[in-house]
Amino acid sequence: MKRATTLARRLVKAGKPHELLPRSVSPIMLLDAQRYLSLYTPESAEEIFSYAHDKEPKTYKAVRLPVLTVFAAKDEYADEPAASIAKWFADNSRSKRFASAIIPRATHNFRGGGERIANAVRDWMGAL
């Protein structure tokens, strides 16, 4: 990530924000320099769910509407366990109606978890 971030910043500074990053530094996804920085740097305005950084989650804390967070227990792209991420969201929520669900055995795409997700949403909505 450090190599990709350095290259992306260099491209943006050179006036080439839409140049694609080579697969050698961004093997997971084909992204241009600007989009990469928007997704993966803590100073980005888009970084509103900053559980992975020390940034104050101002945008998330401003949400007062009911919130349901749903996580895949076996998310192959998560950088920490689903329970840890769910705890961050619970600890930083200012919603009076916050709930969280971790879908067992589900991977990032939640394949096979549809019924459990539907149950979590139904239960959450019923509690509103």
Protein Blocks (a to p, Z undefined) as FASTA:
>chain_A
ZZmmmmmmmmmmnopakbccdfklmmmbccdfklmmmmmgckbmklmblmlbcbdcfklm
mpmbdcdddddfklckbcbdfklmmmmmmmmpcbfbdcddddehiafkogoilmmmmmmm
mmmmmmZZ
